[in-house]
Amino acid sequence: MELGMSSELDQFDRSILEVLSKDGRIPVTELSERVGLSRTPCQIRMNRLIADGYIEGFTAIINLSKLQLEHIAFAEVKLSNTQEDALLKFNAAVRKIKEVEECHMIAGRFDYLLKIRTRDIRRYREVLGERISSLPYVANTSTNVAMETIKESGNNGVLAISAAG
């Protein structure tokens, strides 16, 4: 994935972001060596990238199969109303469903695409029937079940940062 960057970021900033996207726990000393800066300027730049919102946080990548959360389904959601107020209500409500990992507004034959992770198909059916179908303005849903995950950003979210912006 390429990320359009502001022209105020130089190559050191881009290098810091790229290294941190691969290993957010890297010590600043090692980070500074990898990007070619001394420790203090590297720390200052990293703090600025955090303060300016380029870095939103650091997370752990969890082995979800160890937690028996391997079932992934993608639900296409069509709304009965797509006026701004309806969209805002749907957005607020869908954020509260912990099984929904991702929610994207789509330009196409349906309005939203949800990535839902559960332990099995039975639990997915419960989440779909009890939670997703009862979200504000949901007219209908259609489900696609993942058979195998080939690439997932949470497992190898390496950021390719373009110098061109």
C-alpha positions in Angstrom: 0.0 0.0 0.0 1.3 3.4 -0.9 0.6 6.3 1.4 0.4 9.8 0.1 2.6 11.9 2.3 2.8 15.6 2.9 5.7 17.4 1.3 6.8 18.5 4.8 8.1 14.9 5.5 11.6 14.3 4.4 13.3 10.9 3.7 14.3 10.5 7.4 10.6 10.9 8.4 9.5 8.5 5.8 12.2 6.0 6.8 11.1 6.2 10.5 7.5 5.6 9.5 8.5 2.6 7.3 10.6 1.0 10.0 8.0 1.5 12.7 5.3 0.0 10.4 7.3 -3.2 10.4 8.3 -3.1 14.1 6.6 -0.7 16.4 8.6 -2.0 19.4 12.0 -1.3 18.0 14.2 0.6 20.5 14.9 4.2 19.5 18.6 3.4 19.5 18.1 0.7 16.8 15.6 2.8 14.9 18.1 5.7 14.8 20.8 3.3 13.4 18.4 1.9 10.7 17.4 5.4 9.5 20.9 7.0 9.7 20.3 9.5 12.5 21.7 9.8 16.0 19.4 8.9 18.9 18.2 12.3 20.0 17.2 13.7 16.6 15.5 10.4 15.8 13.5 10.5 19.1 12.6 14.2 18.4 11.3 13.3 14.9 9.4 10.2 16.1 7.7 12.4 18.8 6.8 15.0 16.2 5.4 12.3 13.9 3.2 11.2 16.8 2.2 14.7 17.8 1.4 15.6 14.1 -0.9 12.5 13.8 1.3 10.5 11.3 1.6 7.8 14.0 -1.7 7.2 15.7 -0.6 4.5 18.1 1.2 1.2 18.6 -0.5 -2.2 18.8 0.3 -5.8 19.3 -0.5 -8.3 16.6 -2.5 -11.0 18.2 -2.5 -14.6 17.0 -6.2 -14.9 16.6 -6.2 -18.6 15.9 -4.9 -19.1 19.5 -8.0 -17.3 20.7 -10.2 -19.5 18.3 -11.2 -16.5 16.3 -10.5 -17.8 12.8 -13.9 -17.4 11.2 -14.0 -14.3 8.9 -17.0 -13.2 7.0 -17.6 -10.1 4.9 -21.1 -8.7 5.1 -22.4 -6.5 2.4 -24.9 -4.1 3.9 -27.5 -2.2 2.0 -29.3 0.7 3.8 -32.9 1.7 3.4 -31.8 5.4 3.8 -28.5 7.0 2.8 -29.2 10.5 3.9 -26.4 12.0 6.2 -28.3 11.5 9.4 -29.0 7.8 8.6 -25.3 7.2 7.8 -24.2 8.9 11.0 -26.5 6.7 13.1 -25.4 3.5 11.3 -21.7 4.5 11.7 -22.1 5.1 15.4 -23.9 1.9 16.0 -21.6 -0.4 13.9 -18.6 0.9 15.9 -20.1 -0.7 19.0 -20.1 -4.2 17.7 -16.8 -5.8 18.8 -16.9 -8.6 16.2 -16.8 -6.0 13.4 -13.1 -5.5 12.7 -13.6 -3.2 9.7 -16.4 -1.2 8.2 -16.0 0.5 4.9 -18.5 2.7 3.0 -18.6 1.5 -0.5 -19.6 3.1 -3.8 -21.4 0.3 -5.6 -24.4 -2.0 -5.4 -24.3 -2.0 -1.6 -23.5 0.7 1.0 -21.1 -0.9 3.5 -18.7 -3.8 3.6 -18.1 -5.2 7.1 -15.3 -7.6 8.0 -16.6 -9.7 10.9 -14.4 -12.1 13.0 -16.0 -14.8 15.1 -15.1 -18.2 16.5 -17.4 -20.1 14.1 -20.3 -19.8 11.6 -22.8 -20.3 14.4 -21.5 -17.3 16.3 -21.4 -15.3 13.0 -25.1 -16.1 12.4 -25.9 -14.8 15.9 -24.0 -11.6 15.4 -25.5 -11.1 11.9 -29.1 -11.8 13.1 -29.0 -10.1 16.5 -26.6 -7.2 16.0 -25.9 -6.3 12.4 -29.4 -6.8 10.9 -30.8 -4.6 13.7 -28.5 -1.7 13.0 -30.2 1.5 12.1 -31.5 1.6 8.5 -30.3 -1.9 7.5 -32.5 -3.0 4.6 -30.6 -6.2 3.7 -27.3 -8.0 4.0 -25.3 -10.5 2.0 -22.5 -12.6 3.4 -19.2 -13.9 1.8 -17.2 -16.3 4.0 -13.4 -16.3 3.8 -12.1 -19.8 3.1 -8.5 -18.9 3.7 -6.6 -15.8 4.6 -3.7 -15.2 2.3 -2.6 -11.7 3.4 -3.9 -9.6 6.2 -2.7 -6.2 7.2 -2.8 -6.9 10.9 -0.3 -9.8 10.4 2.1 -8.0 8.2 1.1 -4.4 7.9 4.2 -3.2 6.2 3.8 0.3 5.0 5.4 1.2 1.6 5.9 4.9 1.8 6.3 6.8 -1.4 8.8 9.5 -1.6 6.8 11.1 -4.3 3.8 11.7 -2.0 
